[in-house]
Amino acid sequence: MEGIPHPIPRTVEEVFGDFKGRRAGLIKALTTDVEKFYHQCDPEKENLCLYGMPNETWEVNLPVEEVPPELPEPALGINFARDGMQEKDWLSLVAVHSDSWLLAVAFYFGARFGFGKNERKRLFQMINEVPTIFEVVSGTGKQPKDQSVTHNNNSSSKSKSSSKARQPEPLTKAVKMSPPPKDDDESGEDEEEDDEQGATCGACGESYGTDEFWICCDVCERWFHGKCVKITPAKAEHIKQYKCPGCSGKRARV
């Protein structure tokens, strides 16, 4: 996190320099330092975030406590999904969220220091000239078609929970195991259908799929892939009230 030792960028060039430094740090965490990063993201710990620093370093830490924070916050709780999916998929997911955070930080500075339309456009063009972290980590920038093939071939050993989750049978055993059901009432039918199709996982952000196992948090009422929160259909049958990692973490801090 920020100890504010770094100068605050005020021009388009300075903001882009800040962006490049943070990006380099995040890429190190997800590539050359991946073993160290992986071990620091212990799912047994509280909600953790991956921070990139302007000096091309990175750190895994708890979110800042001040509200609102000095800068936009990275994705919260990246450690909870670590053991619920294949390592390569998890790293790619963290990379996607890291790309989003970098853009948020860059345009936060732009808004704070009153960048106009042309300055924002120039900043985005400079950012768009470099590959995203996701493209670097996954290799999709170089070979987008081959990536999906190797992706499927490698997802056998570590995805036991994933294969279970994709069996449609357990989804009908309990209400909490399936996404919000569609209502056949004449009024509001289209609205219900849109809600279901728009459902996304609270951990990975991916859309609802009918062939996947889902579970709903009884506290925040968000839906999650079972694989993302390490809950199998068999486990879910014995859970009376499910609390997602985020709600469990909040309760532990109080």
For each residue, the residues with C-beta under 8 A, 3 or more apart:
1: 51 59 61 64
2: 6 51 64 70 71
3:
4: 70
5:
6: 2 18 53 54 55
7: 14
8: 109
9: 14 15 17 18 109
10: 14 15 109 113
11: 14 15
12: 15 16 110 115 119 122 123 126
13: 16 17
14: 7 9 10 11 17 18
15: 9 10 11 12 18 19 106 109 110 123
16: 12 13 19 20 106 123 126 127
17: 9 13 14 20 21 54
18: 6 9 14 15 21 22 54 105 106 109
19: 15 16 22 23 102 105 106 127
20: 16 17 23 24 130
21: 17 18 24 25 52 53 54 55 56
22: 18 19 25 26 52 53 54 102 105
23: 19 20 26 27 52 102 130 133
24: 20 21 27 28 52 56
25: 21 22 28 29 52 53 55 56 57 58
26: 22 23 29 30 50 52 58 95 98 102 133
27: 23 24 30 31 133 136 137
28: 24 25 31 32 33 56 57 58
29: 25 26 33 34 36 37 50 52 58 60
30: 26 27 34 37 91 94 95 98 133 136 137
31: 27 28 34 136 137
32: 28
33: 28 29 36 37 58
34: 29 30 31 37 38 91
35: 38 39
36: 29 33 39 40
37: 29 30 33 34 40 41 50 58 60
38: 34 35 41 82 87
39: 35 36 42
40: 36 37 48 60
41: 37 38 45 48 60 78 79 82
42: 39 45 79 82
43: 79 80 81 82 83 230
44:
45: 41 42 48 79
46: 62 249 252 253
47: 62 63 76 77 79 80 245 246 249
48: 40 41 45 60 61 62 77 78 79
49: 60 61 62 63 73 74 75 76 78
50: 26 29 37 58 59 60 74 75 78 94 98
51: 1 2 58 59 60 61 74
52: 21 22 23 24 25 26 29 57 58 98 101 102
53: 6 21 22 25 56 57 58 59
54: 6 17 18 21 22
55: 6 21 25
56: 21 24 25 28 53
57: 25 28 52 53
58: 25 26 28 29 33 37 50 51 52 53
59: 1 50 51 53
60: 29 37 40 41 48 49 50 51 79
61: 1 48 49 51
62: 46 47 48 49
63: 47 49 69 73 76
64: 1 2 69 70 73
65:
66: 69 70
67:
68:
69: 63 64 66 72 73
70: 2 4 64 66
71: 2 105 108
72: 69 101 104 105 108
73: 49 63 64 69 76 101
74: 49 50 51 78 97 98 101
75: 49 50 78 94 97 98 100 101
76: 47 49 63 73 246
77: 47 48 80 81 203 245 246 249
78: 41 48 49 50 74 75 81 82 94 97
79: 41 42 43 45 47 48 60 82
80: 43 47 77 84 203 228 229 230 245
81: 43 77 78 84 85 90 93 203 204 228 229
82: 38 41 42 43 78 79 85 90
83: 43 230
84: 80 81 161 225 226 227 228 229 230
85: 81 82 89 90 93 158 159 162 204 227 228
86: 89 90 154 155 158 159 162
87: 38 90 91 158
88: 91 92 138 151 154
89: 85 86 92 93 151 155
90: 81 82 85 86 87 93 94
91: 30 34 87 88 94 95 137
92: 88 89 95 96 134 137 138
93: 81 85 89 90 96 97 204
94: 30 50 75 78 90 91 97 98
95: 26 30 91 92 98 99 132 133 134 136 137 138
96: 92 93 99 100 133 134 205
97: 74 75 78 93 94 100 101 205
98: 26 30 50 52 74 75 94 95 101 102 133
99: 95 96 102 103 132 133 134
100: 75 96 97 103 104
101: 52 72 73 74 75 97 98 104 105
102: 19 22 23 26 52 98 99 105 106 127 133
103: 99 100 106 107 127
104: 72 100 101 107 108
105: 18 19 22 71 72 101 102 108 109
106: 15 16 18 19 102 103 109 110 123 127
107: 103 104 110 111 120 123
108: 71 72 104 105 111 112
109: 8 9 10 15 18 105 106 112 113
110: 12 15 106 107 113 115 119 120 123
111: 107 108 114 115
112: 108 109
113: 10 109 110
114: 111
115: 12 110 111 119 120 123
116: 119 120
117: 120 121
118: 121 122
119: 12 110 115 116 122 123
120: 107 110 115 116 117 123 124
121: 117 118 124 125
122: 12 118 119 125 126
123: 12 15 16 106 107 110 115 119 120 126 127
124: 120 121 127 128
125: 121 122 128 129
126: 12 16 122 123 129
127: 16 19 102 103 106 123 124 130
128: 124 125
129: 125 126
130: 20 23 127
131: 135 136 141
132: 95 99 135 136 141
133: 23 26 27 30 95 96 98 99 102 136 137
134: 92 95 96 99 137 138 140
135: 131 132 138 139 140 141
136: 27 30 31 95 131 132 133 139 141
137: 27 30 31 91 92 95 133 134
138: 88 92 95 134 135 147
139: 135 136 142 143 147
140: 134 135 143 144 147
141: 131 132 135 136 144
142: 139
143: 139 140 146 147
144: 140 141 147 148
145: 148 149
146: 143 149 150
147: 138 139 140 143 144 150 151
148: 144 145 151 152
149: 145 146 152 153
150: 146 147 153 154
151: 88 89 147 148 154 155
152: 148 149 155
153: 149 150 156
154: 86 88 150 151
155: 86 89 151 152 158 159 162
156: 153 159
157:
158: 85 86 87 155
159: 85 86 155 156 162 163 227
160: 163 164
161: 84 164 165 226 227 230 232
162: 85 86 155 159 165 166 227
163: 159 160 166 167
164: 160 161 167 170 213 226 232 233
165: 161 162 212 213 225 226 227 232 233
166: 162 163 211 212 213
167: 163 164 170 211 213 233
168: 171 172 210 211
169: 172 173
170: 164 167 173 177 213 233 234 236
171: 168 177 178 213 214 233
172: 168 169 177 178
173: 169 170 177 233 237
174: 177 178 236 237
175: 178 181
176: 215 216 218 236 239 242
177: 170 171 172 173 174 213 214 215 233 236
178: 171 172 174 175 181 214
179: 196 199 208 214 223
180: 192 195 196 199 223
181: 175 178 196
182: 189 192 193 196
183: 188 189 192
184: 189
185: 188 189
186: 189
187:
188: 183 185 191 192
189: 182 183 184 185 186 192 193
190: 193 194
191: 188 194 195
192: 180 182 183 188 189 195 196
193: 182 189 190 196 197
194: 190 191 197 198
195: 180 191 192 198 199
196: 179 180 181 182 192 193 199 208
197: 193 194 207 208
198: 194 195 207 208
199: 179 180 195 196 207 208 223
200: 205 206 207 208 223
201: 204 205 206 207 208 214 223 224 225 228
202: 217 220 222 223 224 244 246
203: 77 80 81 224 225 228 229 244 245
204: 81 85 93 201 225 228
205: 96 97 200 201
206: 200 201 209 225
207: 197 198 199 200 201
208: 179 196 197 198 199 200 201 212 214 223
209: 206 212
210: 168
211: 166 167 168
212: 165 166 208 209 225 226
213: 164 165 166 167 170 171 177 225 226 227 232 233 236
214: 171 177 178 179 201 208 223 224 225 226
215: 176 177 223 224 226 229 231 236 242
216: 176 221 222 223 224 242
217: 202 220 221 222 223 224 242 243 244 246 247
218: 176 221 241 242 243
219: 243 244 247
220: 202 217 244 246 247
221: 216 217 218
222: 202 216 217 244
223: 179 180 199 200 201 202 208 214 215 216 217
224: 201 202 203 214 215 216 217 228 229 231 244
225: 84 165 201 203 204 206 212 213 214 228 229
226: 84 161 164 165 212 213 214 215 229 230 231 232 233 236
227: 84 85 159 161 162 165 213 230
228: 80 81 84 85 201 203 204 224 225
229: 80 81 84 203 215 224 225 226 244 245
230: 43 80 83 84 161 226 227
231: 215 224 226 235 236 239 242
232: 161 164 165 213 226 235 236
233: 164 165 167 170 171 173 177 213 226 236 237
234: 170 237 238
235: 231 232 238 239
236: 170 174 176 177 213 215 226 231 232 233 239 242
237: 173 174 233 234
238: 234 235
239: 176 231 235 236 242
240:
241: 218
242: 176 215 216 217 218 231 236 239
243: 217 218 219 247 248 251
244: 202 203 217 219 220 222 224 229 247 248
245: 47 77 80 203 229 248 249
246: 47 76 77 202 217 220 249 250
247: 217 219 220 243 244 250 251
248: 243 244 245 251 252
249: 46 47 77 245 246 252 253
250: 246 247 253 254
251: 243 247 248 254
252: 46 248 249
253: 46 249 250
254: 250 251
